[in-house]
């Protein structure tokens, strides 16, 4: 690597594909993250150490000589590189001695130590085993079974008397051979396609394999016979593990697998059953590909490492954990337990989970109680007033249950922690024609009941009770003019606001200290159907800011604010991938947003902030009676209870104690990052980072100066892979993708959260949009001193260019210019201003740098006031659409695509341009405005170029300051170039483990603290 | 003419890779003939219109346009040839454009090799065989009547996993296997063309090929998408290594085949030395006329009438290994039932 200066270019942090995981003693997990080995303690959830093992190669595997010894030998491999070292040496020499990088001159598939640890067997991708003396690090021998075809997977099992090599070829076959004799024992040919994973059991009895055919197979290693096949993964399978396998006598065991389909799964093997049975699915990674997995067979924990850089912990034996419940009762069972007789067709209609028990009512008015600690059913009483129609609601925190009927007969019951009824009271509400809906809400010792009738003239009755079941007050609230059916309720006890959500995305606000009339009704304020849940997140004394979470009974959820003037503003809107959201809350401990609801045949609980599933119960789908409650347990883990009716019986599931946290590393995008941008955060030590990815999401995160990234939101609005993201200012940003999507987003920061919401979209030119919007640029527009909008120019894959004016006030994009360059794809665009002239500079797939003079069209409506802003000087109603009709520069610089360019002003009439191409070239050119009395012309000159500036496509160029440029390329080298004296010279280069290196950004933390951010298949930060 | 070779020991070989990712994996899941794909990729539509089996035909046409590769060649070998679009181009350039045919002109021969079966192509001898196997070499030499080839090419690519380092390694191995055969059969001064991925270690390959050819150029035809890492290595003027005799043996891996060639490849040493291998940047040339060829990254507006005519692909995709899994999924057999 070049180092001709004192320049710094040091990798600080990396998030990227995790290609190997190994469980080690004392709850230590070793993880290969690029060339770096990281160790996590999964008991304390801390990262213990991290050490770069190889210069370039990613770590693809880790073997330990012993998992119990305190300081074992480790064999770490990746690509052609190998490292054999004691754990202590790796751990302690954080900086001191560089570990020796060895090579067997071929790609390594697997390594394993001999029983006495004196030898290491290294299986290469050509099915050759190199035997290495672990003391002298010298080759003892090489072995081969004679079939030197290329492998995609391999496994070595060292037994008492022999060493078995399992080799997975690229076409259908698995070769099993014995090392010493070099004899082929079996050729297993039942799979189709490349064999991507192999694992022999410790005892040497079983072999697991998986291939491109998406099946998992279990083989008898001795006889070579196929024992079982498992189908279930929706895509290729990458890794396999055994667990619950006790010695050679074991007739059953389980398998933990991970796949391209983004899931990990548990499978059950039972002797003489040819079907490997799928037991459980974990959905817990972003994008695609869960590359690696490992199992702690004692604690029964599974670990997965994804392309998203996340290390997720899975409980493989949840059903054995303390507190875990999975109970079900059929109606006859309930009838027997409670000693009651159910009449024909009698069913359990409604129930409420009050924490220590479940109170339920049958269709004939039998009130039954399920005690959670004894798990038995009892009958409390029977009440004929509740035959046919009844509603059961309550206040969970105070263990109060309320049953009601259509006549407004309300029975209140209060329970203790042992599920004993300690108080009972009756109330009556007879103002309603027919009571058909009850909603409840409890806040700081106040208990509110909202009663509703279907009759439009009837009031909404709001009754408040105290903890002793006494009625405190009754309010009769006038319904909004158009009919609503209340579906969600919350109470802001600081401002005395009642917030009611209903169908057709309608929110009604009452100030119950002021009036019984609605203060404000927002109808269909977003596209969406029924509001399933409302939760006040924050409210201020001065009524200025009420922040509310709303979930919808479809994929959407929102955070809104309501100010003093009852202006509703969306500050967060997003959707989950599939399913219906029934509710959500912010986890008090992590501040992560947790959502729950149904998708297809299951109920799910989902961590939306971190994007993984917490719980899933196959319940048959949403159309049933159900109840969901949650709390934080003593160790601050989320405890969830889901009760549901299935085939008229009742089922209850409750997650057990988690002995570990959910994840060790949170990760970022699951596929390649295509564009990113940085802006200031309200916290001066942080930046806000926006990343747009091939996985179609854009993620808003915070970035610290040490390179740590904490994701907040993964926005799912885009329907295709991202092309570009840029900030307009600190509040607004734009993103573009294929299908002609160009979206304007707004950021909001409050005391606890950073929010992002889709503010406006640009209407596609076609009803079936298929163009990619490759890039865009903006200039902010002022009116007086106030920023009122921005100019936007975007370039398209069909050579189209468009410019708009966006007005914040009118919230519209007004088209100003429209035109076509040639027939190539335009890749990037920038506005350039010289004195009183404005230009659009574009780079395209034809390698040309092109400049359009757009002065006469733009300056009709805007005035250039300084480097940054322009001034609006005309009414935007008067805007007319102009053409890009003044091509002033069309200069070929590169042989093919200008992948990226950046500009720096050298004077008010000249600009330096650095372009990077698909042709490996980096070119420094300049454009200058030459003015004389008659005319003004642009003069282009190429000042310097290096046609071999990289050994592959240059994908991003970014000015760091006036004299330095950061360049990334697909050869995975990050380069710093100096452009002093109109010359290009390489200052420093550094390898990056980020493959498909595609985009870069600079984050300036002030005081000379700058980070270079590099994105692609992963994300790295460099200190520069 | 189809010649089926003895398939002994072929089952573990890996040159089923010959099929193209873009023509198999994608089309199986999405379905072919969609007009949106025709618009997104004009070469795709044009290939169907002009009867090419895959859009990659244009890549060879543009490489030939730039370098005149197929001028005056008589014996050519197309490796990893399925579905056969490069063989189609070769047949057109060598026979049709010269108003001749294989039966009329005995001196000209095109051999296309792939592990996958290929439908017949005029004037092309197709071999279903493993390119790493010595018998394949023997057979080609037989067809060439002992004479050496003027031109060897390979448009093969593996079915990528998504792990970039692994995919690049496997592609590198594929090129080495093609090169291995090329060193056995190419005449001095002959030309070798192969598909490459311009990843992190491509400069190693450039450097190694530099020992074997007078000129090594990285060429990117305009029909190859700018967003893809794909390019083609054009190696002109084969210079056999002095004192090194190629020997294709079944007991040697490709690594071992090249180990004594002294082209800067690292080899296994007793002390497991991780040698720094030579790296070199090959000159880059974009091929295809800027003004007359289409841009594979641009979206074109199809004539409304044209758009409505849905063209069937020239060659249907072969059944992928995961066909059964897809069928089971469709029938709902992959779900956990409780």
Interface residues (C-beta under 8 A of the other chain):
Chain A: X17 X19 X56 X57 X58 X60 X78 X79 X80 X81 X82 X101 X102 X103 X104 X105 X106 X107 X124 X125 X126 X127 X128 X130 X132 X137 X138 X139 X142 X146 X147 X148 X149 X150 X169 X170 X171 X172 X173 X175 X187 X189 X191 X192 X193 X194 X196 X211 X212 X213 X214 X215 X231 X232 X233 X234 X236 X260 X278 X279 X280 X281 X288 X289 X291 X307 X601 X618 X768 X770 X771 X772 X796 X797 X798 X799 X823 X824 X825 X845 X846 X847 X895 X896 X897 X899 X918 X919 X920 X921 X947 X948 X950 X951 X952 X953 X970 X971 X972 X973 X991 X995 X996 X1017
Chain B: X9 X11 X12 X13 X14 X16 X17 X36 X39 X40 X115 X132 X158 X159 X161 X162 X163 X164 X165 X166 X169 X170 X173 X198 X199 X200 X202 X203 X206 X220 X222 X226 X229 X251 X252 X253 X254 X255 X256 X265 X266 X267 X268 X269 X270 X271 X272 X273 X274 X275 X279 X281 X283 X284 X285 X286 X290 X294 X295 X297 X298 X299 X300 X301 X320 X321 X322 X324 X325 X328 X329 X333 X334 X335 X336 X337 X338
